[in-house]
Amino acid sequence: MRWDGQAINSESPNALVRLSNVVRSVQTPEFAGITFHEVLAKTALNHVPGASKALPYGWNINPYRGCSHSCVYCFARATHTYLDLDAGKDFDNEIIVKVNVAEVLAKELRKPSWGRHPVALGTNTDPYQRAEGRYRLMPGIIAALAESATPLSILTKGTLLRRDLPLLVEANKRVPVDLAMSIAIMDDDLQQSIEPGTPTAKARFATVAAAREAGLDCSVFLMPILPYLTDSKAHLDEALRQAKAAGATTVLYTALHLRPGTKDWFMQWLEREHPELVEKYSYLYYGTNSYAPKDYRRWLAERMKPLIRAHGLQRGTEDPTTGGVRSAALGFATSGAIRGDSAERTPLPALIAEELPPTLAVAAMQAPTLF
């Protein structure tokens, strides 16, 4: 199915004319209220500054900007203001789609200077949000990374990850592949209120189980834990019980943090849905504070540690630079390098070869075939 008939005029108030690389803007009844702005990306790999000498930088890829998962607490909301869009409704409803991202990535990975550094996906906006079912950008990205012997990690709330499990299994034979599913809210009503565009927790745990059955490691991110809403012992115990049942490799958790651009949007939601908590949250996240106080984080750790131990789980390690699941290639450079060198000398598996982006051509970039 093509969306050509759904393209809107660049003079429409919904068309994103602020970017010079817009191919077209698309609206469709299947995604009511959402406009997709298809752009031609100039780069795919993003350099992420690190916080230490040991890890001075990291790399990530964002095939989308904005996210129809519409998580009220999403820390990436402020990035939409760089486009003169707001961090609230525009972030949810004005989605930037880098339609040529896989082709651009393949070109960047062929450069002699590329050092096969681990690349993270899903650390800004979700690569498996609903539109990925139409745009299908991830298979080309995964294939390009695997072909170039570049380790990759994926953090997502999207159950569409299951579509690409066979491809990821092939990729994992060539390079380290680390997966993580973000599942923080066990209460269905709360989940639909604060993450209205996401799959249910049950569906996400089923995706973790599917990844594990396919032979892939998959961690569960209990992030964010919401003070007074999801930090009860009963809620956390149930989350860990389901993570264990799904076969989660490790579990990571952290308390809610509210960065500028996100805090205002979250507080509007809180005032509407839980006005009784406004004063408490104002105390926790007062002024310019983005993170919960140390005392609260210490209390949360003391609650979580025995629960994690009781369920026979291990706490995972977050990548300190990208914020995603830590790549197995980090800190284990020798094994990762040997695996990468070996991968470059072996024939490409069938699915990777099939999904690998074609050689870049100017004509193809100017008129991308999407569906």
PLY file of the C-alpha trace (Angstrom):
ply
format ascii 1.0
element vertex 371
property float x
property float y
property float z
element edge 370
property int vertex1
property int vertex2
end_header
0.00 0.00 0.00
1.30 3.46 -0.88
0.58 6.69 0.93
0.95 8.91 -2.13
-2.71 9.85 -1.99
-2.30 10.95 1.61
0.47 13.48 0.95
-0.42 17.01 1.98
0.49 20.27 0.33
3.63 22.00 1.63
1.47 25.09 2.14
-0.70 23.22 4.64
-0.37 24.45 8.21
0.54 20.87 9.14
3.42 20.67 6.68
6.87 21.03 8.21
8.41 23.66 5.96
11.14 24.56 8.47
13.37 21.79 7.12
14.92 22.06 3.68
15.18 18.29 3.25
11.46 17.42 3.47
10.32 15.02 0.74
6.65 15.20 1.64
4.28 15.33 4.60
1.76 12.52 4.99
-1.48 12.10 6.92
-3.55 8.92 6.92
-6.72 7.74 8.69
-4.76 4.85 10.18
-2.77 7.38 12.22
-5.46 9.93 13.00
-4.10 13.26 14.14
-0.50 12.43 13.21
1.53 13.98 10.41
4.61 12.19 9.12
7.27 14.46 7.64
9.49 12.36 5.39
12.98 13.80 5.15
16.27 12.91 3.49
18.86 12.60 6.21
22.39 13.81 5.56
23.82 11.66 8.36
22.67 8.58 10.25
25.27 8.10 12.98
25.09 10.55 15.88
28.08 11.27 18.08
27.01 11.27 21.75
29.40 13.01 24.17
30.42 10.83 27.10
30.86 11.70 30.72
34.20 10.04 31.44
37.67 9.55 29.99
37.06 5.82 29.82
33.98 6.36 27.64
34.45 9.78 26.04
31.67 9.28 23.51
29.10 6.90 22.13
27.07 6.50 18.96
23.38 6.21 18.27
20.93 6.26 15.37
17.51 7.91 15.42
15.46 6.90 12.37
12.55 8.95 13.77
12.20 12.23 15.65
9.11 12.55 17.77
7.22 9.47 18.89
3.62 8.33 18.66
4.05 6.31 21.84
3.24 9.67 23.46
4.86 8.85 26.81
4.15 11.88 28.96
7.47 11.53 30.80
9.68 11.05 27.70
12.99 12.82 28.27
13.48 13.39 24.53
10.58 15.83 24.20
12.80 18.90 24.29
14.55 17.80 21.07
11.43 18.78 19.12
11.93 22.41 20.06
15.04 22.42 17.85
12.59 22.29 14.94
10.45 25.12 16.32
7.89 22.50 17.36
6.61 22.15 20.89
7.64 19.44 23.31
4.03 18.46 24.02
1.48 17.60 21.34
3.88 18.24 18.46
6.29 15.64 19.81
3.45 13.09 19.77
1.87 14.11 16.48
4.54 15.64 14.21
6.85 12.73 13.44
10.04 13.17 11.42
10.89 10.09 9.34
14.38 9.73 7.88
13.34 7.68 4.88
16.87 7.17 3.55
18.53 6.48 6.91
19.63 2.92 6.07
21.26 3.97 2.80
23.09 6.87 4.48
24.18 4.59 7.31
25.59 2.01 4.91
27.69 4.72 3.27
28.98 5.99 6.62
29.89 2.48 7.77
31.98 1.93 4.63
34.32 4.78 5.52
37.83 3.58 6.46
37.68 5.81 9.54
34.70 3.95 11.04
35.94 2.08 14.12
33.05 -0.37 14.58
32.01 1.31 17.82
28.84 -0.05 19.44
25.76 1.76 18.14
22.60 2.25 20.19
19.04 2.49 18.88
16.05 3.63 20.91
17.91 5.89 23.30
16.12 9.00 22.04
12.87 8.14 20.30
11.59 4.62 19.78
12.66 2.94 16.50
9.76 0.50 16.81
6.95 3.00 17.22
3.84 2.17 15.17
4.97 3.88 11.97
7.87 1.45 11.67
5.31 -1.10 10.49
4.85 1.08 7.40
8.27 2.61 6.88
10.29 -0.52 7.71
13.54 1.34 8.36
14.98 -0.97 11.00
15.75 -4.05 8.85
18.06 -2.01 6.61
19.73 -0.43 9.64
20.28 -3.78 11.35
21.61 -5.34 8.17
24.02 -2.47 7.50
25.41 -2.64 11.04
25.78 -6.42 10.95
27.41 -6.38 7.51
30.01 -3.88 8.71
30.71 -5.87 11.91
29.34 -3.08 14.11
27.85 -4.12 17.47
24.34 -2.82 18.15
21.87 -2.45 20.98
18.14 -1.74 20.84
15.91 -0.33 23.57
12.21 -0.23 22.73
8.64 -0.36 23.98
7.50 -1.63 20.58
6.37 -5.21 20.12
7.14 -4.81 16.41
10.62 -5.92 17.45
9.30 -9.47 17.02
9.13 -8.92 13.26
12.90 -8.53 13.12
13.93 -11.32 15.50
15.07 -13.68 12.70
17.24 -10.89 11.28
18.62 -10.07 14.72
19.45 -13.73 15.29
21.55 -13.67 12.12
23.15 -10.38 13.13
24.01 -11.80 16.56
26.11 -14.50 14.91
28.33 -11.78 13.45
28.38 -9.08 16.14
27.12 -8.58 19.70
23.40 -7.69 19.69
21.91 -6.45 22.95
18.15 -6.02 23.32
16.07 -4.38 26.03
12.35 -3.87 26.44
11.09 -0.90 28.44
8.20 -2.01 30.70
7.58 0.17 33.72
3.85 0.16 34.44
1.82 -2.91 35.41
-1.48 -1.08 35.90
-3.24 -1.07 32.52
-5.30 2.05 33.20
-2.27 4.04 34.31
-0.26 2.75 31.37
-2.89 3.86 28.87
-3.10 7.25 30.54
0.60 8.04 30.65
1.82 5.95 27.67
-1.27 6.02 25.43
0.48 4.93 22.24
2.35 1.94 23.64
1.55 -1.79 23.64
0.38 -3.29 26.91
2.84 -4.57 29.47
1.57 -8.09 28.74
2.40 -7.73 25.05
5.84 -6.36 25.84
6.67 -9.19 28.24
5.57 -11.61 25.52
8.08 -9.93 23.21
10.83 -10.43 25.79
9.89 -14.11 25.92
9.96 -14.34 22.12
13.45 -12.81 22.01
14.70 -15.25 24.63
13.12 -18.19 22.81
15.00 -17.06 19.70
18.24 -17.31 21.66
18.82 -13.59 22.16
19.57 -11.85 25.43
16.89 -9.34 26.38
16.85 -7.08 29.42
13.86 -5.35 30.98
14.05 -1.65 31.77
11.76 -0.80 34.68
12.07 2.83 33.71
10.89 5.17 34.88
9.62 4.22 38.31
7.04 6.87 39.18
7.03 8.12 42.77
3.73 7.37 44.57
2.34 5.71 41.44
4.49 2.67 40.60
6.96 2.46 43.48
4.88 0.34 45.86
6.34 -2.98 46.89
3.39 -4.80 45.33
3.79 -3.08 41.97
7.54 -3.63 41.81
7.20 -7.24 42.94
4.69 -7.94 40.17
6.91 -6.27 37.57
9.88 -8.39 38.60
7.75 -11.55 38.71
6.68 -11.00 35.12
10.21 -10.12 34.03
11.46 -13.40 35.51
8.62 -15.35 33.90
9.47 -13.84 30.51
13.09 -14.92 30.90
14.62 -11.45 31.14
18.41 -11.60 31.07
18.78 -8.67 33.47
16.65 -5.92 34.97
17.50 -2.22 35.10
15.59 0.47 36.95
15.70 4.14 37.78
13.40 6.74 39.25
11.58 9.23 37.05
13.59 12.22 35.93
11.97 15.29 34.42
14.14 17.37 32.14
13.23 20.84 30.92
10.66 20.53 28.15
9.28 17.36 29.71
8.57 18.63 33.21
5.86 21.10 32.16
4.08 18.49 30.02
4.25 15.90 32.78
2.98 18.30 35.43
0.00 19.19 33.23
-0.85 15.50 33.04
-0.39 15.11 36.80
-2.66 18.05 37.57
-5.33 16.54 35.33
-5.04 12.88 36.36
-3.60 12.92 39.89
-4.01 16.39 41.40
-3.43 14.94 44.87
0.20 14.30 43.91
1.07 17.71 42.49
2.45 19.08 45.75
4.53 15.96 46.37
6.04 16.03 42.88
6.68 19.75 43.14
8.71 18.98 46.26
10.65 16.14 44.63
11.34 17.95 41.36
11.45 21.53 42.60
13.03 24.36 40.63
15.44 23.13 37.98
15.91 19.70 39.57
15.55 17.01 36.91
16.31 14.01 39.08
14.58 12.66 42.13
16.41 13.53 45.37
19.23 11.25 46.50
17.24 10.21 49.54
14.41 8.95 47.35
16.79 7.12 45.01
18.50 5.52 48.01
15.11 4.45 49.41
14.16 2.98 46.03
17.42 1.03 45.80
16.86 -0.41 49.27
13.40 -1.55 48.18
14.52 -2.98 44.83
17.63 -4.92 45.83
15.94 -7.61 47.92
13.09 -7.92 45.41
15.50 -8.47 42.53
17.37 -11.05 44.60
14.13 -12.78 45.66
13.12 -13.30 42.03
16.52 -14.69 41.07
17.25 -11.81 38.73
20.40 -9.83 38.06
20.61 -6.06 37.83
21.87 -4.99 34.43
24.16 -2.13 33.48
23.01 0.96 31.64
25.27 2.44 29.01
26.63 5.55 30.73
26.82 7.52 27.50
23.74 6.65 25.45
21.45 5.59 28.31
20.50 2.36 26.57
21.38 -1.20 27.48
25.15 -1.57 27.75
26.62 -3.28 24.72
28.44 -6.55 25.32
31.19 -5.06 23.17
31.89 -2.36 25.77
34.44 -3.38 28.33
35.04 -6.59 26.42
36.79 -5.06 23.44
38.98 -8.08 22.74
36.16 -10.59 22.26
34.13 -8.02 20.34
37.02 -7.22 18.02
37.75 -10.89 17.32
34.10 -11.52 16.56
33.99 -8.50 14.25
37.14 -9.49 12.39
35.77 -12.97 11.88
32.43 -11.61 10.68
34.06 -9.51 7.99
35.62 -12.66 6.51
32.46 -14.77 6.45
29.70 -14.73 3.81
26.61 -12.72 4.65
23.67 -14.74 5.97
20.63 -14.71 3.71
18.40 -12.33 5.68
21.17 -9.77 6.18
22.05 -9.88 2.49
18.37 -9.48 1.59
17.87 -6.46 3.85
21.16 -4.72 3.13
20.52 -1.25 1.66
21.37 -0.97 -2.05
24.32 1.06 -3.25
23.55 4.73 -2.86
22.26 6.47 -5.96
21.32 10.12 -6.19
18.16 9.37 -8.12
16.98 6.88 -5.51
17.59 9.35 -2.70
15.61 12.01 -4.47
12.59 9.79 -5.02
12.59 7.09 -2.31
10.26 4.13 -2.68
8.58 3.77 0.68
5.86 1.16 0.40
0 1
1 2
2 3
3 4
4 5
5 6
6 7
7 8
8 9
9 10
10 11
11 12
12 13
13 14
14 15
15 16
16 17
17 18
18 19
19 20
20 21
21 22
22 23
23 24
24 25
25 26
26 27
27 28
28 29
29 30
30 31
31 32
32 33
33 34
34 35
35 36
36 37
37 38
38 39
39 40
40 41
41 42
42 43
43 44
44 45
45 46
46 47
47 48
48 49
49 50
50 51
51 52
52 53
53 54
54 55
55 56
56 57
57 58
58 59
59 60
60 61
61 62
62 63
63 64
64 65
65 66
66 67
67 68
68 69
69 70
70 71
71 72
72 73
73 74
74 75
75 76
76 77
77 78
78 79
79 80
80 81
81 82
82 83
83 84
84 85
85 86
86 87
87 88
88 89
89 90
90 91
91 92
92 93
93 94
94 95
95 96
96 97
97 98
98 99
99 100
100 101
101 102
102 103
103 104
104 105
105 106
106 107
107 108
108 109
109 110
110 111
111 112
112 113
113 114
114 115
115 116
116 117
117 118
118 119
119 120
120 121
121 122
122 123
123 124
124 125
125 126
126 127
127 128
128 129
129 130
130 131
131 132
132 133
133 134
134 135
135 136
136 137
137 138
138 139
139 140
140 141
141 142
142 143
143 144
144 145
145 146
146 147
147 148
148 149
149 150
150 151
151 152
152 153
153 154
154 155
155 156
156 157
157 158
158 159
159 160
160 161
161 162
162 163
163 164
164 165
165 166
166 167
167 168
168 169
169 170
170 171
171 172
172 173
173 174
174 175
175 176
176 177
177 178
178 179
179 180
180 181
181 182
182 183
183 184
184 185
185 186
186 187
187 188
188 189
189 190
190 191
191 192
192 193
193 194
194 195
195 196
196 197
197 198
198 199
199 200
200 201
201 202
202 203
203 204
204 205
205 206
206 207
207 208
208 209
209 210
210 211
211 212
212 213
213 214
214 215
215 216
216 217
217 218
218 219
219 220
220 221
221 222
222 223
223 224
224 225
225 226
226 227
227 228
228 229
229 230
230 231
231 232
232 233
233 234
234 235
235 236
236 237
237 238
238 239
239 240
240 241
241 242
242 243
243 244
244 245
245 246
246 247
247 248
248 249
249 250
250 251
251 252
252 253
253 254
254 255
255 256
256 257
257 258
258 259
259 260
260 261
261 262
262 263
263 264
264 265
265 266
266 267
267 268
268 269
269 270
270 271
271 272
272 273
273 274
274 275
275 276
276 277
277 278
278 279
279 280
280 281
281 282
282 283
283 284
284 285
285 286
286 287
287 288
288 289
289 290
290 291
291 292
292 293
293 294
294 295
295 296
296 297
297 298
298 299
299 300
300 301
301 302
302 303
303 304
304 305
305 306
306 307
307 308
308 309
309 310
310 311
311 312
312 313
313 314
314 315
315 316
316 317
317 318
318 319
319 320
320 321
321 322
322 323
323 324
324 325
325 326
326 327
327 328
328 329
329 330
330 331
331 332
332 333
333 334
334 335
335 336
336 337
337 338
338 339
339 340
340 341
341 342
342 343
343 344
344 345
345 346
346 347
347 348
348 349
349 350
350 351
351 352
352 353
353 354
354 355
355 356
356 357
357 358
358 359
359 360
360 361
361 362
362 363
363 364
364 365
365 366
366 367
367 368
368 369
369 370
